[in-house]
Amino acid sequence: MNQFDELSPQEIVRELDRYIVGQYAAKKAVAIAIRNRVRRQRLPEEWRKEVLPKNILMIGPTGVGKTEIARRLAQLSGSPFLKVEATRYTEVGYVGKNVESMVRELVEISVNMVKKEKMEEVKEKAELMVEERILDALIPESKRTQPTGIMALFGPQQQQQSPEERKLLKQRREELRQRLRAGELENELIEIEVEKDSSPFVGVMGPAELEDLGIDLSSMLGSLLPKSRQKKRLTVSEARKILLPIESEKLLDMDKVIQEALDKAQNRGIIFIDEIDKIAAKSSGVGPDVSRQGVQRDLLPIVEGTTIMTKYGPVRTDYILFIASGAFHMSRPSDLIPELQGRFPIRVELSPLTKQDFVRILTEPQNAITKQYQALLSTEGVELVFTRDGVEKIAEIAYELNQRLENIGARRLYTVVEKILEDISFQAPNVSERRIVIDAVYVESKLSEIVKNEDLSSYIL
């Protein structure tokens, strides 16, 4: 059982608090939704079929943490996660992506996740196989086998190895094995043979149309065509990197991997549909927005629960958790078609960020941008120190710019901090002063002229 499955909703919120400032209502809603999926798995079969996920609609301006909440939640829970933009899709019959492709993308992510987990499990065994292949390349004659059966009678005659030669080769191989394990041969050049990637097939229908039909043409043709191989000359360390995934994959039972991945996608998958408000606006019936309601109608059966054909097999969408989000500046959730509204029963409104929120965003999260820059510049031997008044000044400027210009939420902090540290990042390898303090005076000196000039700040910040 996943360790995350033991966390209570309060503990899930606390975990999210480490990365996202504020937005308690949204965190609480997603924590309950994800915990209910764990509860569902523990129910008897007859009840498990009845309990459907409660999809969530997040309403709030850009840059307040909608996507980050969903993404962090998926990371914490180990769930397959896909973020899509609603504007990518068009109604069937128009040029554009079919909404069913989002489920296929989720399954692909799930297969890769499970494959990675299983490859980690067989890593030790794969490393031994890689070692054997490297030794074969270092002493090619040691892998030569004696022909048996009909090949011994009619096959090409190979020079027989005497028992003494075989013993000497075995001894030499073991000596090299010890040196290989001690890391003495990492820069030795060897020649290995690997399968060559076949060029993608281009036919009457392009790859996108075939993918929309759930057909994997490359694997169908790949099983019919002989595998071409190519020789590569590499160092031992480079060869190890190339051979490890190849040998790991040989040890996997792909049928089991696919079954587990399909189950994971169906029961633990999360699809985050961003900018749903862009397809909620009332259609004029002409022009580029003509298919908006059509996208909603195509989306409805997927959110309600249907079976989608993928190249790995059929996938049911009944228990996939859908989280939709939008700013809803130009439209309202009530502009969505009624059936789709009903499929997002949990509504949470995310509040715009205040100056104090910006101060917390710059200092509290584990991945705060100030901490990121401190880590980056420490690689150049530069110690970056942000004082309290410096952080408050950055927050104040970012907040004011959001009020004056377009409100882009926490993303404004990135543009402001980037501009403040531009010179330091540029000069870091050559500066004599290895400790640089970012205080209010320093921030003012870098930004005051730009902030005062309305035209300049709207372009630069």
Secondary structure, 3 states (H helix, E strand, C coil): CCHHHHCCHHHHHHHHHCCCCCCHHHHHHHHHHHHHHHHHHCCCHHHHCCCCCCCEEEECCCCCCHHHHHHHHHHHHCCCEEEEEHHHECCCCCCCECCCHHHHHHHHHHHHHHHHHHHHHCHHHHHHHHHHHHHHHHCHHHHCCCCCHHHHHHCCCCCCCCHHHHHHHHHHHHHHHHHHHCCCCCCCEEEEEEECCCCCCCCCCCHHHHHHCCCCHHHHHHHHCCCCEEEEEEEHHHHHHHHHHHHHHHCCCHHHHHHHHHHHHHHHCEEEEECHHHHCCCCCCCHHHCCHHHHHHHHHHHHHCCEEEECCEEEECCCCEEEEEECCCCCCHHHCCHHHHHCCCEEEECCCCCHHHHHHHHHCCCCCHHHHHHHHHHCCCCEEEECHHHHHHHHHHHHHHHHHCCCCCCHHHHHHHHHHCHHHHHHHHHCCCCEEEECHHHHHHHHHHHHHCHHHHHHHC
